[in-house]
């Protein structure tokens, strides 16, 4: 009995040492330790173990009220001794305090142990069944050993069923490719609610092992997507600052400036408690959405050369030079002059193009054959040539063949033409709203750049198609000309509204 009490006191002394350092770092000085609980007194408390334990528990409970989960998260670093983390875990599992705060601290400590195994990669080894039937994960086995002297709660069947939800949630996390999608999914709230439903069973080794594995997967994905989103936001801010601008956009009625964006500290946010920092993450997500919709762009005038300058779309998408005569001198033409198109803009537009391609494909495949060449779009009807309609309905698009190359080329040019027309309509409707105008004008510039690349690629495909007959090559040339016509209109529209 005395040995058990000494072991328990040793655990509490380790926790107290961790808390002392944590409070010292937070307050810039030591917190006075109650008489009889200092290190020297604990070594000589052999005859008063029950009383000392009772006083130590009260003292640590008081410190717990001052220490937040975020403070524990920041104090647990890769340099933290595993024995200290194990002592903290034993302390909280022995307490089994039902509050959200203490459950969160236990959650953080168990996840820390999962992320920092004593032997790298040991949790990824195959588990074995203690009963010869049900396999246990290596981490659960480790937790059982750590908590061997702790009275852990049993796991009722309804909580076993709750635990089985975590594997599908990990699969859901792996599918996220965008920070906004992760935030909007509500998965953070769903998992937090799931942890609350587990109640006292949360402190069971099997639950802690499952939740820790989920937390590690979620944390890694969350950090990756957040860092990516924040990098893009700061890139937008730097680009706008170089153009002489200061206001990026408006979020929830508040103007977000370049200085606001520059002040966002990635590590500080990631180290904060998710509960208190969640609203900040949500605001970052809203800011990213606004910037995706309204990227900062630049407008300028060309020199009075008598012809429209080529935009980022390049030679294939630029309009022909205006003819001038001796009786009619050249006139300076205002032109939209954008910054260079970025890889992020191309990637975002590719997603929109895929959705347009799919919507047209669905219509063509289900529509009456007599009407499939007139596709209803949001602002207009998109007219397809017979080869273009055939391409959208083709069942061989995944082939590595000439006919598949021709079909994919036609689909690409039609979809870009449709997107350009849509953005031009949006542009006309937003001339009185500068932020919306910037969004659609920048989208047109990206599409012009993609049109340039696509027409060049189409030329190569057309040359190959000529060898098998004039029909396919002629169809490509017709689609190229339609795309160039749309590009000419787009460039002139941007020039006129600059």
N, C-alpha and C positions, 0 to 999 in steps of 0.2 A: 504494500500500500504506500509506504513512504517513498519507495523507488518511483512509483507512478506519479506521486505528487512532485518529486524532484524533477522528473522529466517534463511534467506540465509547466512547472515554474521556469525551467530552462527554455521552453518554447516561448513563454510570455516575456522572458528577459530578452530574447532575440527580437521579438516584436517591438518591445520598448526601445531597444537600440536603433532599430530601423525608423521608428516614429521620431525619436530624438533627432536623428540626422535630417529627416524630412522637415521637421518643424524648424530646425536650425537654418536650413537652406531657405525656408519660406519667410522666416522672421528676421534673419540676419543675426541671430543670437540664440543661446541655449534657453530651453524652457526649464524652470526649476523642477527638480524631481522631488516628490513627497518624501519625507523622512522615512527611512526604513526600506525604501525601494531602490536606492542607489546600488551600484554594482557591488560595493564592499559589504553593504548590509545583506544583500541577497546571498552572499557566500556564507554568511554566518546565521542564516535563518532556519537552521536544521530543526529546532524545537518548536518553531511557530509556523510551520508550513501552511496549514489551513488558513490561518489568519493572514499570512503574507499573500497567499493566492487570492483571497477575497479582496484585499486591498489593491492588489495588482490589476485584477479584473476591472474594478471600479475606475482605477486610474486610466487604463487603456480605453475603457468605454467612453470616458470623458474626452480623451484625445481623438477617438473616432468621430465624435461630433464636430471636431474642428478640421478633420482631414476629409477632403472630397475624393471621389474616384479619380478625378483628373490629376490630383496631387500624387496619388498612388501610381497612376500611369506614367507620369513624368519621372517619378523616383525609381521605377523599375527600368534599369538600363541593362544593356548587354554585359556590363561589368558587375551587376548584382550577383552575389553568391547564390547558387541554387539552394543551399541550405537555408538561407534567409527567406527565400520565396516559399520554400516548403514549410517553414515555421509559420509564416503568415497564413498559408492555406490551412494548416492544422488549426490555427487560432479561429479563423472565420467558420470553418466547418464545425468546430466544437460549439461555437456560439449559435449557428444556424438562425441568425437574426432575420426575421421575415421582411425587413425593410428593403426598398429598392436600392438604397445606397450601399448597404452591406452586401447584397447580392451582386451588385455591380463590381464591388471591390474583389469579391471572390472570383467573379468572372474574369477580371483583369489578371489576377494572380495565376489562375489556372492556365489562361491563354499564354501568359509570359513563360510558364514552364514548358508549354507545348512548343512555343517558338524557339526556345533555347534549351534543347536537350543536352545532356552532359556528353553524349556521343552523337556527333552530327549524323542526321539521317536515321536515327534509331526508331523513330515513330513510324517510319515508312516501311519497316519490315513487317512481314506477315505475322498476324497474331495467332494464338492457339487457344483452345478451349480448356478451361480448368476442369470442366465436367466431361470433356471429350466430345462435346456436341456443339455448343454455341461458341464461336470464336470471339475472343476479346482482342481489342486493339492493344498494341504494345503500350500506348500511353495510359489506357485504362488500367492495365496491369501495374504500371508504375504508380498510378494514383492509389490503387488498392494497398500497395506496399507503404506508401507515404502515410496513408490514413489508417494503417492497421491498428493503431492504438486509439482510434477515434470511433465513437459510436455513431456510425453513419446511418441515415434513414433507409428503410426498405423502399423498393421501387414498385408502386402499384401498377396494375395492367394499363389503366387509362393514361398513365404518364409514359409507359413504354410506347403506347400508340403516338403520343405527342412527340416523343423522341424520333420516331421514324419520319417525321416531316422535315428533318434537317437535311437529309440527303438530297431530296428534290430542290430544296432551297439552295444548296451548294451548286447544283446543276444550273439553276436559274442565274446565279451570280456569274458563272462562267460565260453566259450568253450576253452579258451586258457589254456594249462597245462604246457607250457614251455616258458621261456623268449625269446629264439631265435625265436619261432613261432610268438610271439607277435610283436617283432621288424620287422621280415621279412614280416609280413602281410601288412605293410604300413598303418595301421589304424591310427597312429598318424598324418601322413601327410594328410590322407583323411579327418579326423575330422577338422584339422586346416584349410584346404581348404573350408570345409563346413561352418565353422564359418566366414570366409572371405566373402563368397557368401551372407551371411545374412546381410552384410553391416550395415546400421544404425538400421535395425530391431533387431540387436543383443542386443540393450539396452531395448527391450520390456520385461516386466515382464514374459510373457509366454515363451519367448526364454531363458531368464536367468534361469528360473526355470527348463526347460528341459535340458539345457546345464549343469547346476550345478549338477543335478542328474546323468547325464552321467559322468561328471568329477569325482564325488565321487566314482562311480562304477569302472571307469577306474583306478583311482589313487590307490584304494585298491588292485585291481588285479595286477597292474604294480608293486607296492611295494612288494607284496607277491612273485611274480615270480622273481623279481630282487634280493631280499634277498636270495631266494633259490639258484639261479644261482651263486651269489657271495659266498655263503657259500660253495658250491661245488668246486668252483675255489680255494678258500683259503684252503680247505681240500686237494686238489691236491698239492697245494704249500707246505703245511706242511709235506705231505707224502714224497714229493721229497726232501725237506730239511733234513728230518730224514735219507734219503738214501744217503745224501752227495751231492746231485745235486743242481744246481743253476738255470739252464735254463729250464723253463717249456715247451715252444714251441715258434713258430714264427708266428706273426700276421702282415700282410701287410709288410713283409720283415724285421720286427723289432723283435729282440729276447726279449721275456718276461721272466723276472727273478722272482725268489721267492720274492725278495725285492719289485719289482713292484707290485706284487699281494698283499703283506702285506700292502702296502701304500694306497690301494684303500679304501676310506672312504665311507661307505654305506650312512649314513645320509647326508653327505656333497653333494653327488651326487643327492640324492633324493630331497634335498632342493633347488638345483640349478634350474634355469629357463630351462624348457624342450628344448627351442630353442637352447640355448648355450650348454646345456649338452647332446644333442641328439647324437652328434658324439662320446662322451665318452660312452654313453649307447651302441651304435653300436659296439664300440671296445670291450666292455665287452662281448657282444653277440658273436662276432667273436672269442674271446678268449675261451668262453665256448664251442663253436662248435669245435675248435681245440682240446681242452682237452677231449671232448667227443669222438673225433676221435683218439686222441693220448694220452691216460691217462698215467701218470708216473708209471713205474713198476720197478721191481728190478730183476736182474739176478745174480745167484750165483752158486757155485759148491758144490756138496755133499761131504761128507767124503768118503774116499775110502773103502766102505763097500762091494763092489762087486755087488750091486744091485741098481736099480733106486729108488730114494725116491718117496714116494707118494706126489703128488701135492695137491693143494687145492681141487682137484676133489674128493679126498677120496679114500676109498678102491675099490669101484666099477669101477672107471675109471683108477686106477693105473695099470701099466704093471706087469706081473708076474716076480718074481726075476729070474735073469739069472742064469742058472745052472753052477756050477763050478766043476771041478775035480781036483784031486791031480796033474795031469800033466799040468793043465792050471790054473795058479793062478788068483785070482780076479784082475780086472782092474778097476780103478776109472772111473766112467761114469759121464760126465758133465750133469747137469740137470738144467732146468729152475726152479727157486725158487721164486715164487711171494709173494707179501704181501697178507694179508687177503682180500678176496673178499668182497666188500662193498655192502650195500643195493642199493646204487645208480647204481652200475654197473649191478646188477641183474635186476633192474627195466628197465634200458636202453636196456639190452639184451632181456628182455621179449617182448618189443615192436618189436624188429627185428624178434623174433620167430613168433609172431602173423602175421607179414607180410609174412613170409615164409610159414606158415601154410595156409594162405589164397590163396597165389599164387599157391601152390600145389593143394589145394582143387578145385580152379577154373579150372586148367588144367585137373584134373581127371574127373570132372563132364562134361566137354565139349568135351574131346578127344574121338576118336574112341575107343571102348572097346578093340580092339586088341592091341592098343598102349598106353593105359592109365597107364601102369605100368612102363614106361620109361619116366621120367619127365625131360625135358631139363632145366638145370640150367645154370648159367653164365659161369662156367668153366668146367662143366662135366654133364653127364646124371645121374640122380638119379633113381636107380632101386628099385621099390617097390615089396614087396610080394603081393600075392592076398589079404590076409586079410588086409594089410596096405592100398592098393588101395580102398578096400571096406570101410574101416574106413573113408577115406577122402571123399568118396561119400555118407556116411550115412546121412539120413535125421533126425536121432534121437539123435544127439549129445547133445541136451539140456535136454534130459530126465534124471531123477534120477533113473537109472537102471543099472544092471550089464553089459548089452551089450553096453550101452553108456560109462561106465567106461572103458571097454576094448578098444573101438574105440578111446576114448580120450587118453588113455595110448599109443596106437600105434602111433597116430598122434604126440604126444609129442616127443617120441623117434626118429621118422623119422626126424622131424624138427630139433632137436638138432644135429643129425648126419649130416644133410645137411648143417647146419650152421658151424659145425666144419670143414667139407670138404672145404667150401668156404673160411673160415679164414685161413686154412692151405695153400690154393693156393695163397691167398693174401700175406701170410707170406713169401712164397718162392720168390715171385716177389719183395719183399721189403727188402731183406737182406742187400743191399748196402745203404739203407736209414734208419738210426737208429730210427728216429722219427716215421716213418710208421711201422717199425718192432715192436716198442713198442706197438703201437695201436693194431695190429693184434695178437701179442703174449698175451697181456692182455685179449683180447676178447676170445682167446682160453682157457685161465685159467678160465674165468667166465663160459664158456660153459662146461668145465670139472666138475666144481662144480655143475652145473645144471644137468649134466649127472649122477653124483653120486646120487643126490636126486631122479631123475626120475627112475633110476634102482631100488632103494630101494622101491619106491612107486609101481613100476611095479610088484615087487615080491609079495606085498600084494594083488594086483588086480588078479595076476595069481593064487594065492591060492584060492581066492573066485571063480574064473572061473573054476577051476578043478572040483568043485561040479556039474557044469552044463554040463560037457563034456570035453574031452581032447583038442578039436580043438582050443578054444580060448586061453587056457593056453599055448599050443604049439606055437601059433602065437606070444604071448607076449615074450616067451623065445627066439624065433628066432630074434625078434627085439632087445631084450636086448643084445644078443650076437653081433649083428651088431653094436650096439652102443658102446659096450665095445671094439670091434676091432678098431673103429674109435678113441676112447679115447686112446688106446694103441699107435696108430700111432701118435696122437697129442703129447703125452708125449715124445715119442722118438724124434720127430721132434724138439720140444723145447729144449731137451737136446743137440741135435746135433748142434743147431745154437747158443747156449749160449756161 
